[in-house]
Amino acid sequence: MTEQPWSKRVMASRHRQAVWLTLLLALAVLVVWLGGGIVRQTHIDRLIAQGQVELNRLALQVESGITKYENLPRLLASLETVRTALHTPSNENIRRLNLELEQINLITEASDSYIMDVRGLTIAASNWNEEASFVGGNFSFRPYFQNAMAGEAARYYALGTTSLKRGYYFSYPVYEQGDLLGVAVVKVDVDEYEIALRNPAYDFVLLDPDGVIFSTSRNAWLYKTFLPLSEQERQRILDSRRYTDNVVQSLPIAQRQVYRGADVLHIDPNAGTSMARDTQGFLYQEQPIQLLDFRFALLTPTTPVEERVQVFRGFSSALAIIVMLMVLALMQRQKILRERSVALQMSRHNQAYISGIIDNTQAGLVTLNSTTRIESFNPTAERLLGHRLKDLTQQPFTRLLGREDSQRFAVLVGRMLAHPTVQDHQILELSLLHRQGHSVPVELTISDMRLPNERKFLLTLHDMTERKKYEAELQRAQDNLERRVKERTHELMVSNQRLRTEVDQHQNTQKELIQTAKLAVLGQMSAGINHELNQPLTAIRAYAENALRFLDKGHPDDARVNLTRINQLGLRMSEIIARFKVFSRKGEAQSGVVSFASAVQGVLTILGARLNQHQIHVQQDFPADTLVLGDTVYLEQVLVNLFSNAIDALVEQAVVAPKIELYLEPTAPNEPLRIVVGDNGSGVPENLRERVFEPFFTTKDAGSGLGLGLSITLRIVESFNGRIELRTGRLGGAEFCLMLPRAKPEPLTRS
């Protein structure tokens, strides 16, 4: 059924709503995201402007605070007390110089002032009376001492080895009449400036020329770098003992971003301590301090900026959600109104649709109340019953049934009413009484309609008139088929009996043909048989006559020798006659293990006279223990037939040095034996090879054979589950290859 137009409109409307909602959601996300980016950029620009002003101020403050002590060592080097103590380092001169340095330190607010001799030994210092006094310390390894001894004003920054405080050092050489007496040094303590510069709104760092943080508002960042150093640079700084034994490492910067010329670094503010936590963003701005060869950097946290961005995005998201909810509410209201209209249309459509189905269905529909009285039925039921609805309303349905069908119907309805667990529908086949008096066979389905406040039954009636007619025709066809099957079965039984009789006759005929072939072979060999038997008989007569003479003369030993020879000749004749008797007897083929050598010996015994008569040489090449599956007599007959054909061919063709060979072709152990019988005659012409196994076909002269030898041979070989084929042999003549089942030696049993 095709989709209705209103349904297509509803689906199209829903699709448009989904598209609009998706676009609005994408637009809201885009606005929130771009708006957050604009807010972030605006506040970072403000931080950059404020940070630049603060950076200039702090850098100037650091530069002026340290460089104001640059000329103080020159002043100390010009004092008479300094030159006197260096020239004459007596206790009194040293004491006077210590007091003067202490007084100068208090006036200038310098960290420390001290005087070293040419060996680098500190002879006087402003902290002479402190526990960590420089007096007595040798700082000749410091570059500020070495540069001053070279006659220059020097400066240096380092972590003090005695005080363990970071300081910036100024030094100047002390001369007297051109002679270098020592060095005057002033140390500026960096810790005091850190305290003055600290502000919770930002962090600062003071970077030396190597990029190492020399001073900072965060102690955890001391002696760290923002950029990684090479191993050579790290080792050089360690060898200089500038920061004693502290190992210089780089800060863990997770991310670096650039905003309009300024860097935003994401680092751990407590890196290197046990308080390490998630990274924090800092706006990084730096400015060089030319007089000190340092760089001063200001790091302003960007957390307030991110918080403002999050607030903006949260507010924007909330506003977007409110707008979306309002749009969704409006769309939902329109959807509800639209669905009400659609539902009303669908209800009308469904009512018309259901009515159309009920009125046009091919099944009769009847509704009954709980007492099985008729309430309504469709036009199909009206045609089926021949009654109009108004004539049967509130009438019992059993009025339309015969007596027996009424009882069946009542019993079924009663069971459904009494047992709620019974199936909701039951099927009966019964006959309805038509208004015109005839009965209509129907298939009636009773469906239990369990409504909320009442119970009704729906009857579905299917007219079975045509089906009953088809069933009757089918039954008649089945009866006819069964009758024809019985007749055909009888005919087949008769045909099978006749066929079995013909098969038996054929088998008897085949046996007679085999026996005839045997006798024919024996007839051909009769002259040879006479010769084989006459020779022993003639010898027996001669030996008997001699034996009598020997007995008459009283020579019993000589008579015994002749009698022994007569006995041997009698055994030979008995063996010849027994072999011919076995060969000529009738019998069924018995499949079993046959010694191939024994069968060949029997054949040579039977055909020995003919072979000797025509001086035909037989060459044998096979193992003595060769075994095949078959029957000895039938196997001998096969070999006799093949040897006889070879003898006839060699004699007829007058072959010089006639020869027959018998050998086994090599085969795998699981393959049949391949027994080959061939001769050195001229062979069988190519055009006759396909007919040699046909019955009564022969290439010999008329009267020389029946033409059954090879045909019988083929049947015997096939009875052994073997095959035979003709081919040109290696001697040039005809060659027959027998493929026979291989037999295994029977195991010996112990008694």
Buried (B, 14 or more C-beta within 10 A) or exposed (E): EEEEEEBEEBEEBEEEBEEEBEEBEEEBEEBBEEBBEEBBBEBBEEBBEBBBEBBBEBBEBBBEBBBEBBEBBBBBBEBEBBBBBBEEBEEEBBEBBBBBBBEBBEEBEBBBBBBBBBEBBBBBBBBBEEEEBBBEBEBBEBBBBBBBBEEEBBBBBBBBEBBEBBBBBBBBBBBBEEEBBBBBBBBBBBEEBBEEBEEEEBBBBBBBEBBBBBBBBBEBBBBBBBEEBEEEBBEEBBEEEBBEEBEBBBBEBEEEEEBEEBBBBBBBBBBBEEEEEEBBBBBBBBBEBEEBEBBBBBBBBBEEBBEBBEEBBEEBBEEBEEEBEEBBEEBEEEBEEBEEEBEEBBEEBEEEEEEEEBEEBEBBBBBBEEEBBBBEBBBBBBEBBBBEBEEBEEEBBBEBBBEEBBEBBBEBBEEBBEEEEEEEEBEBEBBBBBEEEEBBBBBBBBBBEEEEEEBBBBBBBBBBEEEEEEEEEEEEEEEEEEEEEEEEEEEEEEEEEEEEEEEEEEEEEBBEBBBEBBEBBBEBBEEBBEBBBEBBEEBBEEBBEBBEEBBEEEBEEBBEBBBEBBEEBEEBBEEBEEBBEBBBEEEEBEBEEBBBBEBBBBBBBBBBBBBEBEEBEBEBEBEEEBBBBBBBBBBBBBBBBBBBBBBBBBBBBEBEEBBBBBBBEEEEEEEBBBBBBBBBBBBBEEEEBEEBBEEEEBBBEEEEBBBBBBBBBBBBBEBBEBBBEBBBBEBBBBBBBBBBBBBEEEEEEEE
